Amino acid sequence: GFAFTLVTVAWEPIRRTVGWLLLPLGQDALSAYILHLFAVALAAKIRPLAFETALATPLENTLFQLTGVIFIWAAISLRVVVLKQLRHGLARDTALLAAGRAYLYLCGQPSRDL
């Protein structure tokens, strides 16, 4: 329909403006879906503290929901960075452990002269 045609024709401007937000969420949709459950639970706990009245204004609701979307986007985007750092640290630690084990093994050999 109309939405598909609109996105097809206007893909480049859409991608330039909101691609930074939509592409990570779409590429990792399962994680986004799972994280949104935690965001909703957190929002249910925070909402009474954030809004003193029973009904929030449309602007307050919009800002509250945008905060949830940005929270999910940040969690997905930062996961890649954190995993990369963990892998790098794990590789370094594994190499150090291997070197330490080799040193201890060689020190335990009576015929070796270190």
MARVEX-827317 format. One record per residue (C-alpha): x, y, z. Coordinates in steps of 0.05 Angstrom, whole numbers. Each point is the difference from the previous one (the first is absolute). Last residue first. Example, Ala and Ser with C-alpha at 12.3 -4.5 7.8 and 13.67 -1.06 7.14 Angstrom:
BEGIN
+--------+--------+--------+
!      u !      v !      w !
+--------+--------+--------+
!    273 !    -21 !    143 !
!    -27 !    -69 !     13 !
+--------+--------+--------+
//
This chain:
BEGIN
+--------+--------+--------+
!      u !      v !      w !
+--------+--------+--------+
!   1312 !   -418 !    674 !
!     36 !    -67 !     -1 !
!    -47 !    -56 !    -17 !
!     17 !    -71 !     23 !
!    -41 !      6 !     64 !
!    -65 !     18 !    -36 !
!    -45 !     40 !     48 !
!     25 !     67 !    -25 !
!    -20 !    -20 !    -71 !
!    -71 !    -16 !     23 !
!     -5 !     64 !     40 !
!     24 !     41 !    -60 !
!    -48 !    -36 !    -47 !
!    -57 !     11 !     48 !
!     17 !     74 !      5 !
!      5 !      8 !    -75 !
!    -68 !    -34 !     -9 !
!    -31 !     43 !     54 !
!     28 !     63 !    -33 !
!    -27 !    -22 !    -69 !
!    -68 !    -15 !     30 !
!     -1 !     68 !     34 !
!     15 !     36 !    -65 !
!    -53 !    -40 !    -38 !
!    -50 !     13 !     55 !
!     15 !     74 !      0 !
!    -10 !      5 !    -75 !
!    -63 !    -41 !      3 !
!    -27 !     43 !     58 !
!     16 !     64 !    -39 !
!    -36 !    -25 !    -62 !
!    -59 !    -23 !     43 !
!     -5 !     69 !     32 !
!      2 !     36 !    -67 !
!    -53 !    -45 !    -31 !
!    -44 !      4 !     62 !
!      5 !     76 !     -2 !
!    -45 !      4 !    -61 !
!    -53 !    -47 !     27 !
!     -2 !     32 !     69 !
!      1 !     69 !    -31 !
!    -58 !    -16 !    -47 !
!    -41 !    -29 !     58 !
!     12 !     62 !     44 !
!    -14 !     46 !    -60 !
!    -67 !    -35 !    -10 !
!    -17 !      6 !     74 !
!     19 !     74 !      1 !
!    -43 !     11 !    -61 !
!    -58 !    -30 !     39 !
!      8 !     48 !     59 !
!     10 !     59 !    -47 !
!    -64 !    -17 !    -37 !
!    -39 !    -11 !     65 !
!     24 !     67 !     27 !
!    -20 !     35 !    -65 !
!    -69 !    -33 !      1 !
!    -11 !     25 !     71 !
!      5 !    -49 !     57 !
!    -62 !    -25 !     36 !
!      2 !    -22 !     73 !
!     39 !     61 !     21 !
!     69 !     -2 !     31 !
!     34 !    -25 !    -62 !
!     71 !    -26 !      5 !
!     -9 !    -40 !     65 !
!    -65 !    -32 !    -23 !
!     33 !    -17 !    -67 !
!     63 !    -32 !     28 !
!    -29 !    -68 !     19 !
!    -42 !     -9 !    -63 !
!     58 !     27 !    -41 !
!     46 !    -53 !     28 !
!    -49 !    -55 !    -19 !
!     -9 !     30 !    -69 !
!     75 !      6 !    -10 !
!     11 !    -71 !     23 !
!    -51 !    -26 !    -51 !
!     31 !     47 !    -53 !
!     66 !    -36 !     10 !
!    -29 !    -66 !    -25 !
!    -29 !     33 !    -63 !
!     64 !     39 !    -13 !
!     41 !    -63 !      8 !
!    -45 !    -36 !    -50 !
!      3 !     59 !    -48 !
!     76 !      4 !     -5 !
!      6 !     23 !    -72 !
!    -65 !     39 !      6 !
!     21 !     37 !     64 !
!     69 !     13 !    -28 !
!    -30 !     27 !    -65 !
!    -54 !     43 !     31 !
!     41 !     48 !     42 !
!     60 !     18 !    -43 !
!    -46 !     -6 !    -60 !
!    -44 !     56 !     25 !
!     20 !     60 !    -42 !
!     47 !    -28 !    -53 !
!    -40 !    -64 !     -8 !
!    -65 !     38 !     -9 !
!     32 !     47 !    -51 !
!     28 !    -60 !    -39 !
!    -63 !    -43 !      4 !
!    -48 !     52 !    -28 !
!    -26 !    -39 !    -60 !
!      0 !    -69 !     33 !
!    -25 !     27 !     66 !
!    -58 !     36 !    -33 !
!    -17 !    -60 !    -44 !
!     -1 !    -47 !     61 !
!    -43 !     49 !     39 !
!    -49 !      8 !    -58 !
!    -14 !    -72 !    -10 !
+--------+--------+--------+
//
